Amino acid sequence: MDDGAHAYRRGDGARVPQLTVLCRRPDGNDPGRAIDMIGGVDEFSRPWHLPLEDAVAYADRSAARFVLPAPAGRRGADPVPLEVATSANGTRYLRADAGHGARLGDVPRCTHTVLLPPILDGGGILGRACAEAIAELRERDPGALPSRLQPGEAGAPLRVAAARARDIVGIAAVQALADTRSPDDEPPSAVVWQDGADELLVLLDSIQVTTGDGTVTVTVDVACDEVPATRTGGRSRITVDLVVGTASRPTGMLAAAPAPQGDALIVQRWGDQLIALAWRALLDAASGLGAASGSDSDGRPLIPVALTAAATGLTVAPQARFDADRSRVTAAGPLARTGG
């Protein structure tokens, strides 16, 4: 068991997410009322729900460890681990050792639909790109990036070269627009934004990112009926400049953005949304790099607390959450707020 209650290390030292089970759903068509779905919260207190057979598969592959909350009244007790067992008819299921005083069948009934634990989705195409960038930094200097920090402790600056930074922010923009989560998903070439009667075609394959002294620039081609095809070939290039900190003028995670550059009609109608896209892409990129660089004593990913830009690339300062920000998974609360 790690220092916190949310992470777990296998015998080979590999870290796997520990998922707390807070509900179960019995199969209404099964005479024995066998459990066919479980749900709970992941190590970041985010809700998830899985068919039991999928949970068993994750446990089999040691991709996740499922636990029940520590029995009530046992102060300081660890969560109760669930193990894969096989019934007399060959059905595989999860169970807790009876000696712990906790049973999977005692947790409340789930009322939610299937939701893959975010910690198990690999972070999508952005998560893979960030992991590759951090692996490259560690290869250059293996001792520079500690993988585990204490509460409030700052990590080493993550200096990502311009070409790599451009790729990561561009991928973050595509993932934000297309909701492309799996590294194997092929993102569409374009998406359509709709707001009332207005529509804007956003061409994902046109997104470009550059970095400069205190600036991150995102450009994207868009199209709409109000921009005559004869004037622009059907496309309009919009440029969004995000003004961030520099090494000599740090601004933490603050940024400013002037009005985008491009067709006046599009900027007037969609300028705020395009700025929001660029800012989200940059935030997601910084968060992904921080998360890939290490975790805190609870096993949760590091968070970015400062960002600077230069022509040579981006620098992200990661940090572990302070004690006041550390969350503990409890049996009540997170699922009750997610709705049905």
C-alpha positions as CSV (number, residue, x, y, z in Angstrom):
1,M,0.0,0.0,0.0
2,D,1.2,3.5,-0.8
3,D,1.3,6.4,1.7
4,G,-2.2,7.4,0.7
5,A,-5.4,5.4,0.4
6,H,-5.8,5.8,-3.3
7,A,-2.8,4.2,-5.0
8,Y,-1.4,0.7,-4.9
9,R,1.8,-0.8,-6.0
10,R,2.1,-4.4,-7.2
11,G,4.9,-6.7,-6.2
12,D,6.9,-5.6,-9.1
13,G,6.7,-2.0,-7.9
14,A,4.3,-0.9,-10.7
15,R,1.6,1.6,-9.6
16,V,-2.0,0.8,-10.5
17,P,-5.1,2.8,-9.7
18,Q,-7.1,1.8,-6.6
19,L,-10.9,2.1,-7.2
20,T,-13.2,2.3,-4.3
21,V,-16.5,0.4,-4.8
22,L,-19.5,2.3,-3.3
23,C,-22.4,0.6,-5.1
24,R,-23.5,-2.5,-6.9
25,R,-26.4,-3.5,-9.2
26,P,-27.8,-7.0,-9.1
27,D,-29.1,-8.6,-12.3
28,G,-32.9,-8.5,-12.2
29,N,-33.1,-11.4,-14.7
30,D,-30.8,-13.7,-12.6
31,P,-32.6,-15.9,-10.1
32,G,-29.6,-15.6,-7.8
33,R,-29.6,-11.8,-8.2
34,A,-25.9,-12.0,-9.1
35,I,-24.1,-8.6,-9.3
36,D,-23.7,-7.4,-12.9
37,M,-22.3,-3.9,-12.3
38,I,-20.3,-2.1,-9.7
39,G,-19.5,1.6,-9.3
40,G,-17.7,4.1,-7.1
41,V,-15.1,6.8,-7.2
42,D,-11.6,6.7,-8.6
43,E,-8.5,8.1,-6.9
44,F,-9.5,11.6,-7.9
45,S,-13.0,11.2,-6.4
46,R,-14.5,11.0,-9.9
47,P,-17.5,8.6,-10.3
48,W,-17.3,5.4,-12.5
49,H,-19.5,2.4,-13.2
50,L,-18.4,-0.8,-14.9
51,P,-20.0,-4.1,-15.8
52,L,-18.7,-6.7,-13.4
53,E,-17.0,-8.7,-16.2
54,D,-15.0,-5.7,-17.2
55,A,-14.0,-5.0,-13.6
56,V,-12.8,-8.6,-13.4
57,A,-10.8,-8.2,-16.6
58,Y,-9.1,-5.1,-15.2
59,A,-8.3,-7.0,-12.0
60,D,-7.0,-10.0,-13.9
61,R,-4.6,-7.8,-15.8
62,S,-3.5,-6.0,-12.7
63,A,-4.6,-2.8,-14.4
64,A,-6.7,-1.8,-11.4
65,R,-7.3,-2.8,-7.8
66,F,-10.9,-2.7,-6.5
67,V,-11.5,-2.1,-2.8
68,L,-14.4,-1.6,-0.4
69,P,-14.3,1.3,2.2
70,A,-12.8,0.3,5.5
71,P,-15.4,-1.2,7.8
72,A,-17.3,1.3,9.9
73,G,-16.0,1.7,13.5
74,R,-12.4,0.6,12.7
75,R,-10.4,3.7,12.9
76,G,-7.2,3.7,10.8
77,A,-8.3,0.5,9.0
78,D,-7.2,0.1,5.4
79,P,-9.8,-0.3,2.6
80,V,-10.8,-3.9,2.1
81,P,-9.3,-5.4,-1.2
82,L,-11.5,-7.4,-3.5
83,E,-10.2,-10.5,-5.2
84,V,-11.3,-12.4,-8.3
85,A,-12.9,-15.7,-7.5
86,T,-14.7,-18.5,-9.5
87,S,-18.1,-19.9,-8.6
88,A,-19.1,-23.6,-8.9
89,N,-20.6,-23.0,-12.3
90,G,-17.4,-21.3,-13.6
91,T,-18.6,-17.7,-13.2
92,R,-15.9,-15.2,-12.2
93,Y,-16.7,-12.5,-9.8
94,L,-15.2,-10.2,-7.2
95,R,-15.4,-10.8,-3.4
96,A,-13.9,-9.6,-0.2
97,D,-12.2,-11.9,2.3
98,A,-14.9,-12.6,4.9
99,G,-12.4,-11.9,7.7
100,H,-12.4,-8.2,6.9
101,G,-16.1,-7.7,8.0
102,A,-17.1,-6.1,4.7
103,R,-19.0,-7.6,1.8
104,L,-19.6,-6.4,-1.7
105,G,-23.3,-7.3,-1.4
106,D,-23.7,-4.8,1.5
107,V,-23.0,-1.6,-0.5
108,P,-26.0,0.3,-1.9
109,R,-27.6,-0.2,-5.2
110,C,-26.2,1.6,-8.3
111,T,-28.6,3.8,-10.2
112,H,-26.1,5.0,-12.8
113,T,-25.1,4.0,-16.3
114,V,-21.7,2.6,-17.3
115,L,-18.9,5.1,-17.1
116,L,-15.3,4.0,-17.6
117,P,-13.0,5.2,-14.8
118,P,-11.1,8.1,-16.3
119,I,-7.9,6.8,-14.7
120,L,-8.2,3.7,-16.9
121,D,-8.7,5.4,-20.2
122,G,-5.0,6.2,-20.6
123,G,-5.6,10.0,-20.9
124,G,-6.4,9.6,-24.6
125,I,-4.1,10.8,-27.3
126,L,-3.0,13.8,-25.2
127,G,-2.0,11.5,-22.2
128,R,0.2,9.4,-24.5
129,A,1.8,12.5,-26.0
130,C,2.5,14.0,-22.5
131,A,3.9,10.7,-21.3
132,E,6.3,10.5,-24.3
133,A,7.5,14.1,-23.6
134,I,8.2,13.3,-19.9
135,A,10.0,10.1,-20.8
136,E,12.2,12.1,-23.1
137,L,13.0,14.5,-20.3
138,R,13.8,11.7,-17.9
139,E,16.1,10.1,-20.5
140,R,18.1,13.3,-20.7
141,D,18.5,13.6,-16.9
142,P,17.1,10.5,-15.0
143,G,17.4,12.2,-11.5
144,A,15.9,15.5,-12.4
145,L,12.2,14.5,-12.2
146,P,11.2,12.8,-8.9
147,S,8.0,10.7,-9.4
148,R,6.6,11.2,-5.9
149,L,6.3,14.5,-4.0
150,Q,5.1,15.4,-0.5
151,P,2.1,17.8,0.0
152,G,2.9,21.3,-1.3
153,E,6.3,20.2,-2.6
154,A,7.3,21.7,-6.0
155,G,8.7,19.5,-8.7
156,A,11.5,20.3,-11.2
157,P,10.5,22.6,-14.1
158,L,9.3,20.7,-17.2
159,R,11.1,22.3,-20.1
160,V,9.5,21.0,-23.3
161,A,11.1,21.9,-26.6
162,A,9.2,24.0,-29.1
163,A,8.4,21.2,-31.5
164,R,7.2,18.9,-28.8
165,A,5.2,21.7,-27.1
166,R,3.5,22.6,-30.4
167,D,2.5,18.9,-30.9
168,I,1.1,18.6,-27.4
169,V,-1.0,21.8,-27.4
170,G,-2.2,20.9,-30.9
171,I,-3.3,17.5,-29.8
172,A,-5.0,19.0,-26.8
173,A,-7.0,21.3,-29.1
174,V,-8.0,18.4,-31.3
175,Q,-9.0,16.2,-28.3
176,A,-11.0,19.1,-26.8
177,L,-12.9,19.6,-30.1
178,A,-13.4,16.0,-31.1
179,D,-13.6,14.4,-27.7
180,T,-11.0,11.8,-29.0
181,R,-10.0,9.8,-25.9
182,S,-8.5,6.6,-27.2
183,P,-4.9,6.7,-28.6
184,D,-6.3,4.4,-31.4
185,D,-9.1,6.8,-32.3
186,E,-8.8,8.6,-35.6
187,P,-10.1,12.2,-35.0
188,P,-12.4,13.7,-37.6
189,S,-11.0,16.3,-40.0
190,A,-13.6,18.8,-38.9
191,V,-16.4,19.5,-36.4
192,V,-19.4,21.9,-36.5
193,W,-20.0,24.3,-33.7
194,Q,-23.7,25.3,-33.2
195,D,-25.1,28.1,-31.2
196,G,-28.8,28.7,-32.0
197,A,-29.2,29.3,-35.7
198,D,-25.4,30.0,-36.2
199,E,-22.9,27.3,-37.2
200,L,-19.2,27.3,-37.7
201,L,-17.1,24.6,-39.3
202,V,-13.8,24.1,-37.4
203,L,-11.2,22.3,-39.4
204,L,-9.2,20.2,-37.0
205,D,-6.5,19.2,-39.4
206,S,-5.6,22.9,-39.9
207,I,-4.7,23.6,-36.2
208,Q,-1.1,25.0,-35.8
209,V,0.7,26.1,-32.6
210,T,3.7,28.3,-32.2
211,T,5.5,29.6,-29.1
212,G,7.3,32.9,-28.6
213,D,8.6,35.1,-25.8
214,G,5.6,35.0,-23.4
215,T,3.2,34.0,-26.1
216,V,1.4,30.8,-27.3
217,T,-0.3,31.3,-30.7
218,V,-3.0,28.9,-31.9
219,T,-4.2,29.2,-35.5
220,V,-7.2,27.3,-37.0
221,D,-9.1,27.4,-40.3
222,V,-12.9,27.8,-40.0
223,A,-15.7,28.2,-42.5
224,C,-19.3,29.5,-42.5
225,D,-22.0,30.7,-44.9
226,E,-21.4,34.3,-44.0
227,V,-17.8,34.2,-45.5
228,P,-18.1,34.0,-49.3
229,A,-16.1,31.1,-50.7
230,T,-15.0,33.3,-53.6
231,R,-13.2,35.6,-51.1
232,T,-11.3,33.1,-49.0
233,G,-11.6,29.7,-50.8
234,G,-14.2,28.7,-48.3
235,R,-11.9,29.0,-45.3
236,S,-10.9,31.8,-42.9
237,R,-7.8,31.5,-40.8
238,I,-8.2,32.7,-37.3
239,T,-5.2,33.4,-35.0
240,V,-5.5,33.5,-31.2
241,D,-2.5,34.8,-29.2
242,L,-2.3,33.8,-25.5
243,V,0.0,36.1,-23.5
244,V,1.6,34.1,-20.6
245,G,4.6,34.5,-18.4
246,T,8.3,34.4,-19.2
247,A,11.3,33.4,-17.2
248,S,11.9,37.0,-16.2
249,R,8.2,37.9,-15.8
250,P,6.4,34.9,-14.3
251,T,2.6,35.1,-14.1
252,G,1.8,31.7,-12.6
253,M,-1.1,30.2,-14.5
254,L,-2.6,33.6,-15.6
255,A,-2.9,34.5,-19.2
256,A,-4.4,37.3,-21.3
257,A,-5.8,37.2,-24.8
258,P,-6.4,40.1,-27.2
259,A,-9.1,39.8,-29.8
260,P,-8.4,37.0,-32.4
261,Q,-7.1,38.0,-35.8
262,G,-9.0,37.0,-38.9
263,D,-12.3,37.6,-40.7
264,A,-14.2,40.3,-38.8
265,L,-17.5,38.6,-39.0
266,I,-16.2,35.4,-37.6
267,V,-14.2,37.1,-34.9
268,Q,-17.2,39.1,-33.8
269,R,-19.5,36.1,-33.6
270,W,-17.1,33.3,-32.5
271,G,-14.1,35.1,-31.1
272,D,-14.8,34.2,-27.4
273,Q,-15.3,30.6,-28.2
274,L,-12.0,30.4,-30.2
275,I,-10.1,32.0,-27.4
276,A,-11.7,29.5,-25.0
277,L,-10.5,26.7,-27.3
278,A,-6.9,27.9,-27.4
279,W,-6.9,28.4,-23.6
280,R,-8.4,25.0,-22.9
281,A,-5.8,23.4,-25.1
282,L,-3.0,25.1,-23.3
283,L,-4.4,24.3,-19.9
284,D,-5.0,20.6,-20.9
285,A,-1.4,20.4,-22.2
286,A,0.0,21.9,-19.0
287,S,-2.2,19.6,-16.8
288,G,-1.2,16.5,-18.9
289,L,2.5,17.3,-18.6
290,G,2.2,17.8,-14.8
291,A,0.2,14.6,-14.4
292,A,2.7,12.6,-16.5
293,S,5.7,13.9,-14.5
294,G,4.7,12.4,-11.1
295,S,2.2,12.1,-8.3
296,D,1.7,13.2,-4.7
297,S,1.7,11.1,-1.5
298,D,-1.9,10.2,-2.2
299,G,-1.0,8.9,-5.7
300,R,-2.8,11.7,-7.4
301,P,-1.1,13.5,-10.4
302,L,0.9,16.6,-9.9
303,I,-0.8,19.9,-11.0
304,P,0.7,22.8,-12.9
305,V,1.2,26.0,-10.9
306,A,3.1,28.1,-13.4
307,L,3.6,28.3,-17.1
308,T,6.1,30.2,-19.2
309,A,6.7,30.4,-22.9
310,A,9.7,31.2,-25.1
311,A,10.7,30.6,-28.7
312,T,12.5,27.5,-27.5
313,G,9.3,26.0,-26.0
314,L,7.2,25.8,-22.9
315,T,8.1,25.4,-19.3
316,V,5.6,24.0,-16.8
317,A,6.1,24.0,-13.0
318,P,4.4,21.0,-11.4
319,Q,3.5,20.8,-7.7
320,A,1.8,18.4,-5.3
321,R,-1.4,19.6,-3.8
322,F,-1.3,21.1,-0.3
323,D,-2.7,19.3,2.7
324,A,-5.8,21.4,2.5
325,D,-6.5,20.3,-1.0
326,R,-6.1,16.6,-0.4
327,S,-9.3,14.7,-0.7
328,R,-10.1,11.4,0.9
329,V,-12.6,9.0,-0.6
330,T,-15.6,8.4,1.6
331,A,-18.6,6.2,1.3
332,A,-21.0,9.1,1.0
333,G,-21.1,12.1,-1.2
334,P,-19.5,11.8,-4.6
335,L,-22.1,9.4,-6.1
336,A,-25.0,11.2,-4.6
337,R,-24.1,14.3,-6.5
338,T,-23.9,12.7,-10.0
339,G,-27.6,12.3,-10.6
340,G,-29.3,9.3,-12.1
